[in-house]
């Protein structure tokens, strides 16, 4: 099912963890480098701690490793937490670092009402002009 960007739940009600991660937080987003340093503070495994600190280091090699690990493999917050299971920060700390879904008010495709029996198309016309070149 497609992601919905606006939660159907008012903030004053109780929400489940599933609803938080389904409607509020984007756990598939690629984490920034400082997230790895932050996780290293909560890691109990020395190998995990060292690797997390390597990803967060300011060297060119560390940047290359981070890029390959996160951006090359498209690992999000959820996969990083899964890979480094010894890092167990409090839930409130994780939630303060996760990006939230932002509704795109300009898009008809970001409607939060989803009906399983229907199929919706979002089409945008594309026009462009091609520059002519003289090849003599």
C-alpha positions as CSV (number, residue, x, y, z in Angstrom):
1,X,0.0,0.0,0.0
2,X,1.2,3.5,-0.7
3,X,2.4,5.8,2.1
4,X,0.1,8.3,3.5
5,X,1.6,11.6,4.6
6,X,-1.1,13.0,6.9
7,X,-2.0,10.9,9.9
8,X,-5.6,10.1,10.4
9,X,-5.1,10.1,14.1
10,X,-5.3,13.3,16.1
11,X,-2.3,14.0,18.4
12,X,-4.4,14.0,21.5
13,X,-5.2,10.3,21.2
14,X,-3.1,7.3,22.1
15,X,-1.1,5.9,19.2
16,X,0.6,2.6,18.7
17,X,4.2,2.1,17.7
18,X,3.0,0.8,14.4
19,X,0.9,4.0,13.8
20,X,3.9,6.2,14.8
21,X,6.2,4.5,12.3
22,X,3.5,4.2,9.6
23,X,2.1,7.7,9.7
24,X,4.5,10.0,11.4
25,X,8.2,8.9,11.1
26,X,10.1,8.1,7.9
27,X,12.2,5.1,9.0
28,X,13.1,4.4,5.4
29,X,15.0,7.7,5.1
30,X,18.8,7.5,4.9
31,X,20.3,8.5,8.2
32,X,22.9,11.3,8.4
33,X,26.4,10.5,9.6
34,X,25.9,12.0,13.1
35,X,23.2,9.3,13.7
36,X,26.0,6.7,13.7
37,X,28.0,8.5,16.3
38,X,24.9,8.9,18.4
39,X,24.2,5.1,18.1
40,X,27.7,4.3,19.1
41,X,27.1,5.8,22.6
42,X,24.4,3.2,23.2
43,X,26.2,0.2,21.7
44,X,27.3,-2.6,24.1
45,X,29.2,-4.5,21.4
46,X,32.8,-3.1,20.9
47,X,32.9,-4.2,17.3
48,X,29.5,-2.4,16.6
49,X,30.7,0.7,18.5
50,X,33.9,0.9,16.5
51,X,32.1,0.4,13.1
52,X,29.5,3.1,14.0
53,X,32.3,5.5,15.0
54,X,34.1,4.8,11.7
55,X,31.0,5.7,9.7
56,X,30.7,8.9,11.7
57,X,34.4,9.9,11.4
58,X,35.4,12.9,9.3
59,X,38.0,11.2,7.1
60,X,37.6,10.6,3.4
61,X,37.7,6.9,3.9
62,X,34.9,7.1,6.5
63,X,32.8,9.2,4.1
64,X,33.3,6.6,1.4
65,X,32.3,3.8,3.7
66,X,29.3,5.7,4.9
67,X,28.3,6.4,1.3
68,X,28.7,2.8,0.3
69,X,26.9,1.4,3.3
70,X,23.9,3.9,3.4
71,X,23.5,5.6,0.1
72,X,24.9,2.9,-2.1
73,X,22.8,0.1,-0.5
74,X,19.9,2.5,0.3
75,X,19.8,1.6,3.9
76,X,17.4,3.6,6.0
77,X,17.1,4.2,9.8
78,X,15.3,0.8,10.2
79,X,18.0,-1.2,8.4
80,X,20.8,0.5,10.4
81,X,19.1,-0.3,13.7
82,X,18.6,-3.8,12.5
83,X,22.3,-4.2,11.5
84,X,23.5,-2.8,14.8
85,X,21.3,-4.6,17.3
86,X,23.6,-3.9,20.2
87,X,22.9,-0.2,20.0
88,X,19.7,0.3,22.0
89,X,19.0,4.0,22.5
90,X,15.8,5.0,24.3
91,X,12.8,5.2,22.0
92,X,12.3,8.8,22.8
93,X,15.8,9.5,21.6
94,X,15.3,7.7,18.4
95,X,12.0,9.5,17.7
96,X,13.7,12.8,18.2
97,X,16.2,12.0,15.4
98,X,13.8,10.5,12.9
99,X,12.5,12.7,10.1
100,X,8.7,13.1,10.0
101,X,6.6,12.6,6.9
102,X,5.7,16.0,5.4
103,X,2.5,16.3,3.4
104,X,2.8,17.6,-0.1
105,X,-0.1,19.9,-0.4
106,X,0.6,20.6,-4.0
107,X,0.2,17.0,-5.1
108,X,-3.0,15.1,-5.7
109,X,-1.1,11.9,-5.2
110,X,-0.6,12.6,-1.5
111,X,-4.2,12.1,-0.6
112,X,-4.5,10.3,2.8
113,X,-7.7,8.5,1.9
114,X,-6.8,5.1,0.4
115,X,-9.4,2.8,-1.0
116,X,-8.2,-0.7,-1.7
117,X,-10.7,-1.3,-4.5
118,X,-9.6,1.8,-6.5
119,X,-6.6,2.7,-8.5
120,X,-5.4,6.3,-8.9
121,X,-3.2,7.9,-11.5
122,X,-1.1,11.0,-10.9
123,X,-0.2,12.5,-14.3
124,X,1.7,15.6,-15.0
125,X,2.3,16.9,-18.5
126,X,5.9,17.4,-19.5
127,X,6.9,19.8,-22.1
128,X,10.4,20.8,-23.1
129,X,12.1,22.4,-26.1
130,X,15.2,21.0,-27.7
131,X,17.9,23.4,-28.7
132,X,19.0,23.0,-32.4
133,X,22.6,22.8,-33.1
134,X,24.4,23.4,-36.4
135,X,26.6,20.6,-37.4
136,X,28.4,21.6,-40.6
